[in-house]
């Protein structure tokens, strides 16, 4: 919950202290006479006149003691109606109580919201002393005139003397009463005899300024010298205006030097009590109030509010304040830009999407009832009449007495995040759909060897469903059949070495207890160079083993019939040729399978790493990321997802090449755009090694070729260049038309280069080439074989040029138009 100091509808302690520091009677109430606030002066006078202490929780018109003032009911009703109709006015009141006549000046001020009066503030100033003083002076002047009148008889003189004695008695009574008032008040009193330039100061006046009674001179010059130089002109101007009769009262706030030398804020009020001929002022009296604490409190409050509003206006989140009726009283710039400038006339509930209104209302009510912070996601309509997802934090605002006074709302526009979540869900669904049609079993595990994902073929091959094994140790279930094999488990080796491991033959235990012969590839899943899990793809090699057994039997038969083959050379040659072809076909089959698995681990890993990397950053830093950063990350995730889809399509196309079922599909496309897409895909990988990856293509080339194959070729070559280029290196992609009217594409790097013997083994299926990258990245060389097949499919050529420690250039030619 949030405790704070606010002005409406209840006064915070600092404002209350300001009101309690004045002698004026102040109260505010609504149409139902519910008290909004009042000061100590009102409470004291209320208890004196009504004989009951004031209770803020009671209605103002519910006190029995108010029946003493029934004769004022009609006048009060008139004031009440005028004030709640929005009229600001003053009036005078005089009435008798306890045998004495009291005089007051009343000021009614309506307090409005949206042109509707919520409260009326009444300020009462007692004028009894001044009125009695005026009456006394009037009678005194009349008595003087009567004494000088020679025609006045003895009876009139006795009457005059009696009236004068009564006036003197009244004067003494009022003086005594005034002294009691000043003794019980914190205000100081002063009385200036203008003709003699003598000023009387009460004891409290001296004490306010830190002096003992009578410690400084009592003349106008001494008084002026104590006033702050920045305030003196304003004080003298205000005093002169009243002395000249231009204002009803002298009232001014200014700084005066205390005995300690410090400047103290005071409120000085005064009024001309006696004027002579030509309305010249003769006596000038008033009070001095110590408002230093109030002024400092006001300054601190103002500075605090300025700091809050300054901070709120510059924050990248929406902030708004409401009153206890949930009507906005303040919004920062971010909120104003969202809902428009007319926020004060807004109904917040109407901005909420109809499907979210129930959630919004319930959380608001819970926040108010329980005085707790609530956080939830809701859709709000912006100034463009479009709904945006907002992460809303609702904080109840409480006064220091624990009373609910409104809400503080903080909102963060998460529309882009929600869209990313939707796209991520779609991407995951697409990944599931793709893996569901692959003929190999695929599963993912975490660092504790617990299963996190398995595709349908996993179930088809092993009999387990993904739910049966979810979060269970996959190794203990499908690969614990042989203690000797357990120590060489490829999955465990991946976590130790961090390298991709290919196993040509092993066994997984099926649900029914049978052992399934498989070949599989296991690759690590890394986050910030830490292995978080691994992904494995396995294939049923039962048919391959059967073929091997058949071949073994065939060899035995050949051995058994050796003598017959020697007698029949032609038959032997034929059988020998058949055996060679069979062996060659089996080797190609095994090599193709190996190549297929290697490509999966080789080319799928990088895009997945990019996707999960960006998603992890966004998940951890979503509250601090800017809109532009979120948009950039979303674009990268989208591009990587698209490239994964394209890669899987290419893998399916490649598998069709091996089985003779490929559909070669040349189309027209822009090579420059394709190269830029590849650069964007590998931008993050290159940036990690501080490698500059650029394209130097001066012309626009429109190819008629199989776009998926060309894309795979360029990605493989760029990926290899990044692996074998050290930190701070450079990779340049070029394209130009050669003398044979073919397009010559080259990918050049200044990496580690290759030895001649390694160059000779490139692009050959029967040669195993494996070299670690500059940061121990491992490559199988099978990507180059795939590139060779795709280039030759277009009728082109591919080759490499390299020097050790100087770099490598991979070149390929593609006809501009495939026949």
KOLRORO-582948 format. One line per 8 residues: number of its first residue (from 1); for each residue x, y, z of C-alpha. Coordinates in steps of 0.1 Angstrom, whole numbers. Each point is the difference from the previous one (the first is absolute). Example, Ala and Ser with C-alpha at 12.3 -4.5 7.8 and 13.67 -1.06 7.14 Angstrom:
BEGIN
1	123 -45 78 | 14 34 -7;
END
This chain:
BEGIN
1	0 0 0 | 11 36 -6 | -2 26 28 | 3 36 -11 | -10 35 7 | -28 14 -22 | -24 29 2 | -33 -14 -11;
9	-24 -12 13 | 17 -3 34 | 28 23 11 | 35 -15 5 | 18 9 33 | 21 28 -16 | -30 17 -15 | -19 -5 33;
17	28 16 19 | -3 31 -23 | -37 3 7 | 4 -6 37 | 26 29 1 | -26 26 -9 | -25 17 23 | -27 0 -27;
25	-28 -26 3 | 1 -25 -29 | -22 -30 -10 | -9 -18 -32 | -30 -23 -6 | -20 -16 -28 | -38 1 -8 | -7 -27 26;
33	19 20 27 | 28 -25 1 | 31 18 13 | 30 0 -24 | 24 19 22 | 0 27 28 | 26 18 21 | 6 2 38;
41	-16 35 2 | -33 -14 -14 | 1 -29 24 | 5 22 30 | -27 25 -9 | -24 -29 -10 | 3 -16 34 | -5 34 18;
49	-32 8 -20 | -15 -35 -4 | 12 -15 33 | 11 -32 -18 | 35 -9 -13 | 3 -2 -38 | 2 -35 -15 | 12 -1 -36;
57	-19 -32 -7 | -34 15 10 | -21 22 -24 | 3 36 8 | -37 6 3 | -6 -29 24 | 10 17 33 | -29 7 24;
65	17 32 12 | -6 17 -34 | -36 6 10 | 12 30 19 | 5 17 -34 | -35 -7 -15 | -5 37 -6 | 29 0 -25;
73	-15 -30 -20 | -15 19 -28 | 31 21 -5 | 22 -31 0 | -22 -17 -25 | 5 29 -24 | 38 -1 4 | 0 -39 -4;
81	-20 2 -33 | 22 28 -15 | 33 -18 9 | -10 -34 -15 | -12 18 -31 | 37 10 -5 | -1 36 13 | 29 14 19;
89	-11 28 24 | 4 17 34 | -26 11 26 | -2 13 35 | -16 -17 30 | -10 14 34 | -19 -19 28 | -5 0 38;
97	13 -28 22 | 4 -1 37 | -12 36 2 | 27 13 -24 | -1 10 -36 | 26 -16 -23 | 10 12 -35 | 15 -22 -28;
105	10 4 -36 | -6 -32 -20 | 15 -10 -33 | -14 -29 -21 | 22 -17 -26 | -13 -29 -22 | 26 -28 -8 | -8 -15 -34;
113	8 -30 -21 | -12 0 -36 | -21 31 6 | -18 -18 28 | 3 12 36 | 13 -28 22 | 7 20 32 | -6 35 14;
121	27 16 21 | -12 26 26 | 25 24 16 | -13 21 29 | 18 30 15 | -12 14 33 | -5 38 -1 | -15 4 36;
129	30 18 15 | 3 24 -29 | -38 7 0 | 0 7 38 | 31 22 -4 | -17 20 -27 | -32 3 21 | 21 11 30;
137	18 27 -21 | -33 12 -14 | -15 4 35 | 31 17 12 | -1 26 -28 | -37 6 7 | 7 5 37 | 27 25 -7;
145	-24 19 -22 | -27 0 26 | 24 12 27 | 9 30 -21 | -36 8 -7 | -10 28 25 | -37 -7 -5 | 3 -34 14;
153	-18 -3 34 | 11 -20 30 | -21 -30 -9 | 17 -2 -34 | 34 3 17 | -9 -28 24 | -11 -21 -30 | 32 8 -18;
161	21 -8 30 | -18 -33 4 | 4 -9 -36 | 37 9 2 | 4 -21 31 | -18 -29 -17 | 23 5 -31 | 30 1 22;
169	-11 -32 18 | -6 -16 -33 | 34 11 -12 | 16 -15 31 | -20 -32 -4 | 11 -2 -37 | 36 8 9 | -1 -27 26;
177	-16 -24 -24 | 26 10 -27 | 28 -6 24 | -14 -35 8 | -2 -7 -37 | 36 10 -6 | 13 -18 30 | -16 -32 -13;
185	11 6 -35 | 32 -5 -18 | -5 33 -19 | 16 33 9 | -19 33 2 | 11 34 -10 | -15 35 1 | 15 29 -19;
193	-6 36 11 | 7 16 -34 | 1 36 12 | 26 -7 27 | 17 -28 -19 | -3 -23 30 | -7 -37 -4 | -12 -22 28;
201	11 -37 -3 | -15 -28 21 | 21 -25 18 | -7 -26 -26 | 11 23 -28 | 35 2 16 | 1 -37 7 | -8 -9 -37;
209	32 18 -10 | 21 -14 29 | 1 32 21 | -9 7 36 | -29 24 6 | 10 35 -9 | 35 -9 -12 | -1 20 -33;
217	-11 36 -9 | -37 4 -8 | 0 23 -30 | -6 -3 -38 | 36 3 -10 | 11 -29 23 | -29 -21 -13 | 10 7 -37;
225	37 -9 7 | -9 -35 11 | -18 -9 -32 | 18 -19 -28 | 12 22 -28 | -18 -22 -26 | -34 5 19 | 2 36 12;
233	-15 16 -32 | -30 -24 0 | -6 5 37 | 0 38 -2 | -21 0 -31 | -26 -22 17 | 0 22 31 | -3 32 -20;
241	-29 -14 -20 | -19 -6 32 | 10 33 16 | -14 18 -30 | -33 -20 3 | 6 -20 -32 | -3 -33 17 | -22 -12 29;
249	29 -15 19 | 38 -2 1 | 11 -36 -4 | 35 -10 -11 | 24 -29 3 | 37 9 3 | 33 -8 15 | 13 17 31;
257	33 -2 18 | -2 -17 34 | 24 6 29 | 22 -29 -11 | 5 17 -34 | -20 -26 -19 | -29 9 -23 | -34 -11 12;
265	-32 0 -20 | -30 18 16 | -35 9 -9 | -8 36 9 | -37 12 1 | -11 34 9 | -28 26 -4 | -4 37 6;
273	-20 3 32 | -4 38 2 | 0 25 -28 | 0 38 5 | -11 29 -22 | 2 -6 -37 | 1 -38 8 | 36 3 11;
281	11 -32 19 | 8 6 37 | 2 -34 17 | 10 -32 -18 | -2 -34 17 | 5 -36 -9 | 15 -35 7 | 32 -18 -9;
289	-1 -38 -6 | 30 -23 -2 | -4 -18 -33 | 37 -10 -4 | -7 -37 5 | -30 2 -24 | 21 17 -27 | 28 -25 3;
297	-25 -28 -2 | -15 15 -31 | 34 4 -15 | 9 -36 8 | -34 -12 -13 | 4 20 -32 | 35 -13 -5 | -12 -36 7;
305	-28 4 -25 | 23 15 -26 | 24 -29 4 | -29 -25 -3 | -15 17 -31 | 34 5 -16 | 8 -37 5 | -34 -10 -12;
313	0 21 -31 | 33 -15 -11 | -7 -36 7 | -6 -24 -29 | -31 -14 17 | -35 13 4 | -8 15 35 | -33 13 12;
321	-16 11 33 | -37 -2 8 | -22 12 28 | -21 -24 22 | -27 0 -27 | 26 -13 -25 | -1 32 -20 | 34 10 -14;
329	16 30 17 | 35 -3 -17 | 16 -18 -29 | 35 2 -12 | 10 8 -36 | 2 -37 -10 | -36 -5 12 | -12 32 -16;
337	15 -10 -33 | -18 -34 3 | -36 12 11 | 1 36 -13 | 1 34 18 | -36 -2 13 | 8 -26 26 | -19 18 28;
345	-33 -7 -18 | 8 -36 -6 | -17 -30 15 | 29 -25 4 | -23 -30 0 | -13 10 -35 | 35 -2 -14 | 3 -37 10;
353	-7 -27 -26 | -34 -16 7 | 16 -34 4 | 22 14 27 | -24 22 20 | -10 -27 25 | 37 -7 8 | 7 38 2;
361	-30 7 24 | 8 -30 22 | 36 10 4 | -8 36 7 | -25 -10 27 | 25 -25 15 | 27 27 1 | -23 25 17;
369	-14 -26 24 | 32 -17 10 | 22 30 -4 | 24 -21 -20 | 19 5 -33 | -14 -19 -29 | 17 -9 -33 | -18 -12 -31;
377	-1 2 -38 | -29 18 -16 | -8 17 -33 | -6 37 -1 | -12 22 -29 | 24 27 -10 | -6 35 -15 | 1 -17 -35;
385	-30 -22 10 | 22 -31 0 | 4 -25 28 | 34 -6 14 | 11 -25 26 | 11 17 33 | 17 -16 30 | -17 19 27;
393	11 4 36 | -27 15 23 | 12 14 33 | -26 13 26 | 9 34 13 | -5 5 37 | 2 30 23 | 23 -2 30;
401	-31 -9 20 | -5 -30 -23 | -31 13 -18 | -4 -8 -37 | 4 32 -21 | 5 -14 -35 | 21 -21 -23 | 34 1 -16;
409	2 -18 -33 | 31 -10 -18 | -3 -14 -35 | 24 -15 -25 | -10 -5 -36 | 8 -38 -6 | -18 -3 -34 | 32 -8 -18;
417	8 -26 27 | -34 -16 -4 | 4 -1 -37 | 34 -16 4 | -15 -26 24 | -26 -7 -26 | 26 -4 -28 | 22 -21 23;
425	-30 -23 7 | -6 -2 -38 | 37 -7 -5 | -1 -27 26 | -31 -15 -16 | 17 2 -34 | 31 -17 14 | -22 -28 15;
433	-18 -4 -34 | 34 -2 -18 | 15 -25 24 | -31 -21 -1 | 5 -8 -37 | 37 -9 2 | 7 -37 -2 | 26 1 28;
441	-7 0 38 | 9 34 15 | 2 8 37 | 14 28 22 | 12 -3 36 | 13 24 26 | 32 -1 20 | -15 -26 24;
449	-7 -23 -30 | -37 6 5 | -22 -1 -31 | -15 33 -11 | -12 -8 -36 | -5 -30 -22 | -16 -2 -35 | -26 -25 -11;
457	27 -22 -17 | 16 -5 34 | -33 -16 11 | -3 -21 -32 | 35 -14 4 | 2 -5 38 | -37 -3 11 | 3 27 27;
465	-21 31 -2 | 16 34 8 | -23 4 30 | 11 -34 14 | 36 11 1 | -4 38 6 | 25 12 25 | 14 -35 5;
473	36 -11 -4 | 0 -12 -36 | 34 -17 3 | -11 -23 28 | -31 -10 -20 | 12 -6 -36 | 38 -3 3 | 8 -20 32;
481	-1 -34 -16 | 38 -6 0 | 24 11 28 | 29 -1 -25 | -19 24 -24 | -11 22 29 | 35 13 6 | 3 9 -37;
489	-35 16 -2 | 2 27 -27 | -26 21 18 | 22 2 31 | 31 6 -21 | -17 31 -16 | -4 16 35 | 37 -7 7;
497	15 12 -33 | -26 24 -14 | 4 -15 -34 | -24 -16 -24 | 3 -38 0 | -12 -24 -27 | -5 -37 9 | -4 -23 -30;
505	-13 -29 20 | -15 -4 34 | -32 -13 17 | -30 17 17 | -23 -20 22 | -37 1 -11 | -30 1 23 | -6 -37 -5;
513	36 -8 11 | 14 -7 -35 | 32 16 -12 | -2 22 -30 | 32 4 -22 | 5 37 -7 | 25 24 -13 | -2 35 14;
521	15 35 3 | 1 20 33 | 7 37 0 | 3 23 31 | -23 29 7 | 21 29 12 | -9 33 16 | 28 25 7;
529	26 -28 -5 | -18 -22 26 | -16 -33 -10 | -36 1 10 | -11 -32 -17 | 3 -19 -32 | -21 -12 -30 | 3 -34 -15;
537	-13 -14 -33 | 0 -38 -5 | -9 -24 -28 | -11 -36 -1 | 29 -20 -17 | -17 -34 2 | -1 -1 -38 | 36 10 -4;
545	11 -27 24 | -21 -25 -18 | 17 11 -32 | 34 -4 16 | -9 -35 12 | -11 -8 -35 | 32 13 -14 | 20 -21 25;
553	-19 -31 -11 | 6 9 -36 | 38 3 7 | -2 -34 17 | -17 -14 -31 | 27 16 -22 | 27 -17 21 | -19 -33 -1;
561	-2 2 -38 | 36 12 -4 | 10 -31 -20 | -30 4 -22 | 8 36 -7 | 36 -9 -8 | -13 -25 -26 | -23 26 -15;
569	20 32 -2 | -27 20 -17 | -25 -10 26 | 24 9 28 | 7 34 -16 | -37 6 -2 | -6 -10 36 | 30 21 11;
577	-14 30 -18 | -33 -6 17 | 17 -1 33 | 19 32 -7 | -32 18 -11 | -18 -13 31 | 28 12 23 | 2 34 -18;
585	-38 4 3 | 0 -8 37 | 29 24 6 | -19 27 -18 | -31 -8 20 | 19 2 33 | 17 32 -11 | -33 15 -10;
593	-15 -8 33 | 30 14 19 | -1 31 -21 | -38 5 6 | 5 -2 38 | 31 23 -1 | -19 26 -20 | -28 0 26;
601	25 7 28 | 22 22 -21 | -27 24 -14 | -29 -2 24 | 20 8 31 | 10 36 -9 | -36 13 -8 | -13 -17 31;
609	28 16 21 | -10 34 -14 | -37 -5 7 | 5 -13 35 | 27 26 7 | -22 30 -10 | -30 -15 18 | 21 -5 32;
617	12 36 -1 | -35 13 -5 | -14 -22 28 | 26 12 25 | 2 36 -10 | -35 8 -14 | -5 28 27 | 32 18 -11;
625	0 -5 -38 | -11 28 -22 | -27 -3 -26 | 26 1 -27 | 21 -28 16 | -31 -21 4 | -9 6 -36 | 35 -9 -11;
633	1 -32 20 | -35 -9 -13 | 12 4 -35 | 31 -21 6 | -22 -28 15 | -24 2 -29 | 29 -2 -25 | 16 -29 18;
641	-33 -19 1 | -5 5 -37 | 36 -11 -7 | -6 -32 21 | -30 -7 -21 | 19 6 -32 | 28 -22 12 | -23 -29 8;
649	-16 4 -34 | 35 -2 -16 | 8 -31 20 | -31 -17 -13 | 10 11 -35 | 36 -14 6 | -14 -33 12 | -20 -2 -32;
657	33 6 -20 | 14 -31 17 | -30 -21 -10 | -4 15 -35 | -33 17 9 | 13 36 1 | -21 26 -18 | 24 26 -14;
665	-20 32 1 | 18 30 -16 | -17 34 7 | 9 36 -6 | 14 18 31 | 22 28 11 | 35 -13 11 | 7 33 19;
673	-30 -5 22 | 9 -36 7 | 36 10 10 | -13 27 23 | -24 -25 17 | 29 -24 6 | 21 29 15 | -29 9 23;
681	-3 -37 11 | 37 -3 9 | 3 36 13 | -2 -11 37 | 25 -29 -5 | 25 23 -17 | -5 28 25 | 9 -24 29;
689	34 -4 -16 | 2 36 -10 | 2 -11 -37 | -10 25 -27 | -25 -18 -24 | -7 21 -31 | -11 -3 -36 | 19 16 -29;
697	-24 -4 -29 | -1 31 -23 | -28 -11 -23 | -35 -15 4 | 0 -36 -11 | -33 -18 -7 | 6 -37 -1 | -21 -28 -15;
705	9 -28 23 | -12 -21 29 | -1 26 27 | 0 -25 29 | 31 -17 -13 | 19 33 -6 | -11 12 35 | 14 -33 16;
713	33 4 -19 | 6 36 11 | -10 -7 36 | 23 -30 3 | 30 19 -14 | -7 31 22 | -4 -23 31 | 33 -17 -8;
721	18 33 -4 | -12 12 34 | 12 -32 16 | 35 3 -14 | 4 38 3 | 16 13 32 | -13 29 22 | 0 33 -19;
729	2 -17 -35 | -18 9 -32 | -23 -19 -24 | -10 14 -34 | -26 -14 -23 | 5 10 -37 | -18 -8 -33 | 9 9 -36;
737	-6 -13 -35 | 30 -18 -14 | 11 -5 -36 | -21 -31 -4 | -32 20 6 | -4 -17 34 | -3 15 34 | 31 -4 21;
745	-8 1 37 | 28 1 26 | 1 0 38 | 35 11 12 | 13 2 36 | 33 8 16 | -2 -30 23 | 23 -28 9;
753	2 -15 -36 | 6 -36 -9 | 28 -23 -9 | 3 -15 -35 | -9 -35 12 | -32 13 16 | -9 19 -32 | 3 -32 -20;
761	-25 -18 23 | -28 27 -3 | -33 -8 -18 | 6 -38 2 | -25 -23 17 | 26 -27 5 | 25 23 18 | -7 10 36;
769	12 35 7 | -5 15 34 | 18 31 13 | -8 21 31 | -8 37 -4 | 19 29 16 | -21 -4 32 | -1 -39 -2;
777	-31 0 -22 | -2 -34 -16 | -9 -6 -37 | -6 -33 -18 | 7 11 -36 | -33 -14 -11 | -15 34 -6 | 25 5 -28;
785	-11 -33 -16 | -36 12 1 | 12 33 -17 | 18 -20 -27 | -31 -20 -8 | -22 31 -2 | 25 19 -21 | 4 -29 -25;
793	-38 -3 -1 | 0 35 -16 | 28 -10 -24 | 26 20 19 | 33 -6 18 | 13 6 35 | 36 1 13 | 21 15 27;
801	33 20 2 | 18 3 32 | 34 9 17 | 8 -10 35 | -3 29 25 | -12 23 -29 | -35 -11 -6 | -23 -18 -24;
809	-22 8 -30 | -28 -23 -11 | -11 6 -36 | -29 -13 -20 | -15 7 -34 | -37 -1 -8 | -15 6 -34 | -21 32 0;
817	-28 -20 -15 | -3 -37 6 | -11 -20 -31;
END
